[in-house]
Amino acid sequence: MPAVSRALAILRLLAANAEPMTLKAISEELDLVTSTCLHILRVLVEEGMVKVEAGTKRYSLDVGVLSLARSVVENNPFPMRVQSALDRIAERWNVTTIGMKVSGLDDLVVLALARSRGPFRLYVEVGSRVPALTSATGRIVAHYAGLSDSELARQFKSLHWENPPLFETWLKEVKAVQRKGFAIDRGNYISGISVLAVPILDAHRRVTHAIAALGVADTLTASKVQALATDMQEEAAGLAQ
């Protein structure tokens, strides 16, 4: 249903922008016909999902989205369960931790996070969407996706990194997830930042969620990474029960 897809695209765009946007800016950003964009925005305004400023005619999210988000949290115990684990890891290791929902190869959705005590701050919020195959978590998703090397190569070409790894290197790291039980990104996704990720599996050994820890690369030595990974794996095992 194109109208539904377009409405969701508009909501995601408004969520990603701190400032209200004009009709022209929204339609150009999403490559939508202006009249079509306006029609969808009017419906979203009527439903309380979007509000429009009377004077400037700029659009932004409205409180209607909060009731939907609240329902997700109330009906999904994972954010509450993972939060305590994220808090423990962040406090123990002085890293920023994130709990994410894995939904295929498109995006990961941030469900919970705990920030480190150090100067490093990651600009991500609950509800943010992260490209599924980038960073350390992406290596885990790629491993459990069961794709052929040629399909992984095709997917890899569409990824965006600050310091892109070679495909051959990335593929080896994807395959190493089977042996290690975790994945690490050393400054590829975000320059100077190491990201460590572990999967949370269901009863059928499918990855449903993931936990990631982020810290300044220089502070995450090889020995610390291994100890941190073990700690995260123990927390992930508990969350999988």
N, C-alpha and C positions, 0 to 999 in steps of 0.2 A: 504494500500500500504506500505509494509515493508520498501522499500527504502526511502520513504518520512519520515516515522517515524524515521528511523535511521539517516537521514540527520538532522532532527530537534533535535534529541538527541545529535548529535555532536555539533551543533550550541549552544545548551544550555550548554553543558559541557565546551566549549571554553569560553562562556560568564561568566561562574562561576569561571574560573581560571584566575588570574591576569597575570600569566606567560604563554608563548607559550608552547604547548605540542607536544611531539613526537608521531609518528604514533603508536608505541608500547603502549605508555601510554593511548592514546585515545581508541585503540581497547581493551585493557585490562579493562579499566574503564567501558566501555559499553558492554563488553562481545561480541565483534564482531570479526568475522574472519578477519585477517589482510588484506587479499586481498580485501575483501568487503569494509572494512573501507577505504583503499587506493583509491579504485574506487570512492567512494562517496566524499572523500576529493578532488580528482582531479576535479570532477564536480563543487564542491563548489568554488574551486579556479578559475576555468574558468568563473564562474558566478560572481566573485568579492565578494562573501560572506566570503571567507576565504583566507588568504595569508600564504605563506610558506617561511621561511627564507632559502635562498640559501645555506648558509654554514652549519647550524645546522639541517636543515630539520624539524624544529618545526613549528607547525601550530597555528594560532590565527585568531580572527575575522578580517575582512577587512571592508573597508568603504561602501561596498555594503549594509550592514545591516542598515546603517544610513538612506539611502533613503527609505527603507521600514518603519523604525521607524518614519521618518519625515511624511510619508504619513498617518500613523496611527494617529499621533498627529493632522495633518491638517484636516483630515476627521472625527476626533472624538473630539467634543468640550468639553467633560467631563474633561480632564486633565486641560484645561485652566479655566474652571468654578470652579473646586474643589480647585485649587491652592489658590485662594484668601481666601476661607473658611479655608483651612489648615493654611495659614499664620496668619489669625486672631486668631484662636484657639491657635496656638503655641505661639504667642506673649502674648495673654491674660493670659494663664495658665502656660507658661514656660514648655511645653511638646513637644515632637516630635510627629508630626502628619503625617499620611499616608492615601492616597486615593487609594483604590484598586478596581479592576474589579473582580467580582465573576463569575466564569465559571464552575459551577458544583462542584463536590466533589474532584477534583484532586488538582488544584492549584489556588491561588489568584495571580493576576499580579499587581505589584505596578505601578501606573500611575502618581503619584505625591507625594511629601513629603515636609515638612517644619521642620527644626531642632530646638530644644530648645536652649535657651541661656546658660543652665547649663552645667556642666561637662559631663553629660551623652550623649553619641553619639551612635546611632544605625547604624551598618554597613549594610545598605541596600541602593540600588540605584533604580532609575526609570527603569522599565523593569524586576526587580527581581521577582522571583516566590516564593511564600510562601505556605507551605502545607495548604490546605483549611480548615481542621477541627481542627487545633491546635490553641492555644491562644484564646483570647476573640472573635476575628472574626470567629474562627471555631465554637464556640458555636452558633453564629448567623446563620452561614451557615447550621449547623446541624438542628437547629430549623426549618428553612424554607425549608429544603430538604424533610420534610414529611416522613421520614423513621420510621420504627418500632423500638422499643427498642432493639430487637434482632439484627437488621441490624446495628443500631448505636453501639451496643456492638462489633460487628465484625469490624466495621470501627475503633473503638477506639483502638483496639489492635495493629493497625499498626502505631499509632501516636508516635511521639518522643518528649519528654519533658525533661527539666533539672530536674524538680521536679514533676513527674507525679501525677495527682490527682486520687483518687479512681473513678472508673467508675460511681458508684452510685452518688457521689458528682457532677461529671461532668454532668451526665444526669439531675439532678435537676437544675443545672445552665442553661442547654440548654432549659429546659421547662420554666424556669423563664423569658426567653426572651419575651415570649408572654405578660407577665404582666408588666415587666419593660421597654421594648422597647430598652434595651441595654444589653451588657454582659461585664463582667470583669474577667480578669485573674490576680491573685495575686501571681506572682512569679512561676507559674507552667511552662510556656513556657521558660522564661528567669529568672533565679534566681535573686531576689532582684528588679525586674522590674514589675510594674503593667501595664496592658494593658486594655484600655477601648475601646469598639467598638460599633458603631451604624450602622444599616442598611440603605441603600438608596433603596427605593422600586419603582417599576413601577406602572402603572395604574391598574395592575392585582394583586397587593400586592405580587409581586415576588421580591426577593432581587437581584439586578443587580450589585450594588457596595456597598462599606462599607468605613466608616471613622474610623480610629483607632488613639488613643492617648496613648503615652508611657511616663512613668515617673518613677522616683525612688519610690519604694513602700512606704517608710516612709513618703514621702511628699504628697501622695495621700490619705488623710484621708477620712473617710466615707462621711462626709459633703461635702468635696471638690469633691469627685467622683460624688455625686448626682448633684451638681451644674454644673460640667463639662459635665456630661451626658446630662443635659437639654440644655446646650449651643450647644453641638454637634448635638442633635436631631433637634434643630431649623435650624441649618445649613443644615442638611440632608434633612429636609422637603423642604427647598428652592431649593436644588439641584434636588429634585425629580419632581419639577414642569415642 
